[in-house]
Amino acid sequence: MGDTEQAWKLFESSGLAQISDSADALCLKGRLMKDSALKASGEERDALFERARSAYLAASELSPATYPLINAATIGLLMGRREEAERAADRIIAMLDSCEHEPETQYWLKATRAEAYLLKGRERDARQALAEAIRAAPAAWEDHASTLRHYRLILDVLGMSADWLDTLRPPSSLHFSGIINLAPDHDEVVRAIEAALESIAPGFGFGTLAAGADIITAEILLRRGAELHIILPAAVDVFRQESVGRFGSQWIPRFDRLLDRADAVEVLPDLDEVSEAGVLLADQMAMGLAIRQSRILEARACALRVGTAQAARTAPRLLDRAWESQGLPIRRLDVTRAASRGKPLPAFASEVIIAMPASGAADALVAAGGVATEHGHHSIVCFADPVAAARAAMDIAVGQDIPVGAHYAAFNPSSAGADRFDVARLIANAAPPGRVLLSRAMTLALALRGPEFGCESFGDIATPHGDIALSILALRSRREAG
């Protein structure tokens, strides 16, 4: 799940680190050491690479297979042992030619051959073998991404251009949003969005489904064969009434069809009314999802904004500025809208809720800009800014070795009580000492607004509020952030 430090602790505590007669245990040891090395630098990086290489070679002696050998060979190249890497590559190619290899999918066998060719500097053969691998499993996006990451490392060491890998990237991730009410005759808008999506060619779309540009964009994404991931800022029935049906009954069946066909639909659990704060939080989550998907797949992320020129000048730009600060592009379309209908959305409020065992540690969070209160056996500190909250929470957790939970929520100030702190308290109860666990909303907001943080999956916990997906907060290395 990305938390190499925690994985190594489990590896050691289980006794696996002492096992020397299991190829599987040695391969896992090699993987952990390699992942640690890629996050390190200097002598530490070299030492970790050597431990990883030794583990893979030991595994290959116990059970000859291409998997440990190709990893050992690539690590050797990264350590500057090119001739050794080339000899290992020759052995791997011979194993593949003779079919004397472990059972494996056609994708990984062909990708392994391509990597061996690359270690030999045979770029043309590597391109052909990798293209064959991708044809064998065209939708195995995560596998493709892992392969591309490896190849970039190899090409960098060999001093060769990696530009050709861009043509093999998985499709881009798109965050879409637009004006909520369009003129009844919107054929021109449809054509403009179709042209934009033809240019962007996304494989994954993330957004909400308000009447107007959102629904039109989602329909076009599905027609193009893209996956559709929806986050709604309120309960489905409430959203259908307030953000869809209020703008014309013709939008309702289109909304329902999209919900049925979407690959994933999430609903903010804390709101029973559509509000500005809820829409803002849902947008942050959808944008964070698009960014995380693009990182996982070694692909691109892009945003599509469909609106009026006036709206573009006056609408808040906080989230778009965060998006563009990561070097991510935004495509903007200027369209005409119908007259506005109905009352404006209630503003409501949003905040990051930090929970920890009751102690004087809360004072440091207050000094960092939080507002403190007590809730049972926990200290609760609330922040307006998720990035400031994450930094303060990490400092406290690591510095004082205490468990910390963080939840990002939108709420109605006039009816919200202390029960809105319950989720953060339950998260804190699940956190190991010295660690910060995050709710999904907080995790995705940081993917957008706090790229210096790495939020990796921790698993789910069962609570009276339902299952809660958690992530571990960590700082990304410069290598990862770059």
N, C-alpha and C positions, 0 to 999 in steps of 0.2 A: 504493500500500500504506500510505499515511499518513505516510511519512517525507518531508515536503516539502523539508527541507534537502538530503537526499541526492538527491532527484529533481532539484532545481535544479542541483546540482553536475554530474549526468549531462547535464542539458539544456545547460548551458554547455560542458562538455567535448566534447560531440558536435558543437558548432557551431550547434545549432538556435537558440540565443539571438540569433544575428546575422542570422537569416533574416527578411526582411521581405516576401517575395513568396509565402509559403505560408500559406493560411488555416488549415490544420491546425496548423502550428507556432505561429502566433499564438494560436489557441484554447488550445493546450497552455500557452503562456506565460501567457495570461490565467488559466487554471485554477490554475497554480502560484502566481501572484501573489495571487489571491483566497484560496486556502487559507492562504497566509502571513499575509494581512491579518486573517483571522478568528481567528488565534492571537495577533495583536499588539494594541496599544492606542495611543491618542493620535496624535501626528503620524506615527509609523511606520505605523500602521494606515491613515491617510488617504493617505499616499504610496504604499503598496502597492495600495490600492484604485484609485488613479488610474492606476497602471501596468497593472493588470489591465483596467480599463475601456478604456484606450487600445488595448491589444492586441486585445480583443474587437471594438472598433469598426473597427480596421484589417482584421481578418479579414472582417468583414461587408462592407466595401467591395470586397474582392477577390472574395468569393463570397457574395452576399446569401443569408442563411439565418436562421432563427428562433433557432438555438442561440446564436450569438455575440450576437445582438441582445437576447435575453431576459436573458442574463448581464450585458451592459453596462447594461441598464435597471435590473436589481435592484441592481447595484453603485451606480448613480447614486442610487437611493433611499437606500441605506445611507450614502451620503456627504452626504445632505441635499438632493439635487437632485430634489425630487419632481416638479416640472413637467416636467423633462427626461425623467424615468422614465415619466410618463404619456404623453408624446408618442411615446416609443419603443414603449410598450405598444399605442397606437393603430395604429402601423405593423405590429406583429406580428399583431394581430388581423386587419388587412386582408389580410396575406399568407396567413393561415390560411383566411380566408373565400374568397379567390380561388384557393386551392390553388397559389399561387406560392411554394412553399417546398421545402426539401431533402427527399429521401427519408428517412422516419423512421417508427418504429413508431407505431401508433395511441395507445399509452400516452403516449409523449413528446409527440406533437402535441397531445393533449387536455390533458396536464398543463401544457404551455407556454401554451396558451390560458387555463387556469385561473390561472396565475401572472400573465399579462398582465392579466386581470380584477382580480386582487388588487392589482396595482400601481395600478390605477385606483380602488381602493376599492370595487369592485363585489363585495362578499362573497358575496351570494346566487348570482350567476352563477359565481363562483369555486368555490363548493361544488358546484354542479351539474356543472361541467366536470370537477372533480377526481373526483367520484363516477363519471362516465362513463369517465374514464381508468382508474380502478381496476377497473371492470367489464370493461374491454377486456383487462386483464392481472391477474386477481385474485391470482395467486401470485407476482407479480414483487416480492417483499418488499423487496429491496435498492433497487429503483427507487422504490418507495413511500417508503422511509425517506429517500432523498436529497431527494425532493420535500417531505416534511414538514419537514425541516431548513430548507430554503429558505423555506418558508411561515412558519415560526415567526419567522425573522429579519424578514421583511416585516411581519408582524402586529405585532411588537414596535415597529418603527419607526413604524408607522401608529397605534400606541396602541389597537389593537383586540384583543379577546380571542382567544386561540388554543385555547380549550377545545373548540371543535367539531372540531379536528384529532384529538382523542383517540378519537373514534368511528371514525376512519379508520386508526388505528394497526394495524400488523401484529400477529398474535396473540402472546401472552406466551410467555416461555421458563420452563420449570419444572425445578427440580432436585428429584428425589424420592429418598427413602431411608426405610427402615423396619426393623422388627424382622425377624430372619432366620428365625424359627420361629413359625408361627401354629397355633392350634387347628385340628384337621381340619375342623370345621364353621365355615367363615369367610365364610358368606354375608353376615352383618352387616357384616363388614369390607369386602367388595366394595361393598355399598351405600353405606357411608360414604365410601369413596374415590371412587366414581362421583359422589356428591353434591358432594364437594370439587372434583373436576375439572370438573363442570358449572359451578360458580361461578367457577373460575379461568379456564376456557376456554383452555388452553395450545395453541399450535401446534407446540411443540417440547419434548421431554422429554429430560432428561440425568440419567443415574444408572448404577447397576450392576444386576445381575440375580441377587441371592441369593434362595434359596427363601423364600417368604413375601411380605411387603408389596411388595418390589421387583418381583417377577414379576407380581403382581396389578396393580400400578399401570401397569407397562409394557403389559400386555395391554389395559387400559382405554384408555390413550393411543392405541394403534393402532386400537382400535375407533372412537375418536373422530376418526380421520384425522390425528392428530399425527405429526410426525417423531419417530423414536426414535434417540437417540445414547447408546451404551453405552461405559463405560470399566471394564475388568476389572482387579483388582489383582494378577492372576497369570495364567499361561498358561491357555487355555480349558479344557483337559482337567483341569488341577489344580483350577481353580475349580469346574467341573462336579461333581467328586467331593467337594470339601471344603465348598463353600458351597451346593450344590444337592442332590445325591444323598444326602448324609448325613442330610437331613431328610425323606427319603421318596422312593421311586423315581417317584412320580407327578409330581414337579416336573421331572424331567429332560426329557421330551418338550416340556413347556411352555417350558423354558429354550432348547432347541434351536430351536424354532419362532421364538422372539423373536430369537435371533441371526440367523436367516435373513431375517427381515423388517425388522431394524433398518436405518436409513439409514446408520449408521456404527458400527463396533465397533473400539475401541482396547484394547490390552493393554499393561500396564506391562512393559517389556522386561527389567527387571533382576531379576525375582523368579520363582522356580519353586515358591513356596509361599505360600499365603494367610497374611497377617500383619496385625497391627494397623497397623503403619507403612504397609504397602501399601494397606490400605483407606483410611487417612487421606489418603494422597497421591492415590488415585483419586478420593476425594470432593472434594478441593480442585480437581482438574482438571475434574471434571464441573460443579462450582459455577462455576468460572471460565469454562467454556464457555457456561453459561447466561447469565452476566453479559455476556460478549462478544457473544453473539448478540443480546441485548436492546439493547445499545448500537448495534450495526451496523444494526439494524432500527428504531431509535427506538421500541422497544416496552418492555414491562414485564418484570420478572423476579420470580418467586415461588418459594418452596420449600414442599414438602410433607413433613411428618414424621409417619410412622405408627408408633406405639409405645405402650408402657404408661406410666402415670403415674409408676411407680417409675423406669423407664428415663429418662424425661424429667428426673427430679430428679437422677439420678446420672451420666448420660452426660456426657462432656466437651463443652463448649460453645464451644470455641475457634473453630471454623469458623462456627458459627451466629452468634456475636458479630460476626465479621468481616462476615458477610452483612448482618446487621441494622444494622451501623454505616454501611452505604451506603444506608440508608433502604429496604431491601428487605424485604418481608413474609415471614413464615413461618406456614403453616397447620399446626396440630398436631391429630392425631387420636389419641385414647386407645383402644386395642384390647386384647383379651386374647390372650395367647400360650400355647403349649403348654409342657410341661416342657422345660428345656434339654437338648440332647443333645451328647455328646462333650466333648472337652477344649477349653479356651479357646485362642484363636489365639496363636501366638508373637508377642512384642512386636516384635522386630527393631529397626531404627533407620532414620532418614532424615536427610539433610543436603543443603545446597546446596554444590556443589563449584565453586569459582572457579579458573580457570586463566589464566595469562598467561606471556609470555616470562620466563624466570628473571631476576630483578633485585631490587634492594632495595625495589621497590614493595610486595612482600608484607608488609613491616614495618608499613605503614600499615593493611593489612587486618587484621593481627594486633591492632593497637591498637584496631581497631573491633570486636573480639570474635571474630575468626576464629582457627582453628588451622592452622598452616602445615606443609607438608612439601615435599620436592622430588620431581619425577617427570620424569626425562629432562631435556630442555631447558626445562622449564616449572616455574614456582612454582605450588603448589597450596595454596589456603586454603579451609578448610571452615567453614560456618556452620550453626547450627541454625535460624535465623530467615531466611526468604527475603527479607523486607523489609529487614532490616539488611544482608544480603548484597548486595542490589541497590543500596542507597544507597552502600555502601563501594565496590562495583565501579565505579559511575558516577563517583565522585569520583576514583578512580585512573585510569580510562581517559581522562577529560577532562583532568584535571590534569597527567598525565604523557604524554599522547598515545600510549598503548599499546593494543594489541588485547586484549580480555578475553572469555573465554567462561564461561558459567554453566550448570550443570545441576543439577536437583533430583532426587534418587534415594532410593528405599528399598532397604535391603539387609540381608543376614544378617551381623551382625558376626563371627560365628564362622568364616565361610568367605570373607568379602570380602577381596580383596587390592588391590594398587595398580591392577589393571585397571579398577576402577570409576571411576578418574580419566580413563580414555581418552576418554570422550565429551566431557567439559569441555575436554580438551586439543585434540581435533579441532575443537570449536567455536571455540576461541581462534585456531586456525590460519586459520579462515575470516573472522575479524573484521577490519575495516579499523582502522587506527590511530585511537585516540581513541573507539572504539565498543565497546559491550558487546553481544554476541550471546547469546541465551538459547535453551535447549532448550524444547520444547513444554511439558513439565511445569512448568518454571520460569515460563514465560509465563502459563500458566493459573492457577498459584498466586498470582501477583501480581495478576491480574485480580480475584481474591477478596480477598486480604490487603493489597495495595498499590495502591489506586485512584489514588494520586497519579502512578503510572507509566503511560505509554502504551507498549505493546509491540506494534509493528506488524510485519507479515510481511516477512522478508528473503529467503525462498526456501528451497530444500532443498539439502543437500550429500550426496554419496554417500560412504559410509564402510564399513569392514569390518563395522560394526554395522547396516548398512542405511541407507537414506535418512533423514536427520535434518532435520526442519522447524525453521527458525530464525526468531527475531524480534529486532528491534533495540530496545534499552531506551532510553526517553526519558522526560522528565518531562512530564506533561500540564499544559497551561495552566489557569489558574483557570476560564476560559470553558469549556474542554473538560470539566474535572472537575465543573463545576456542571451 
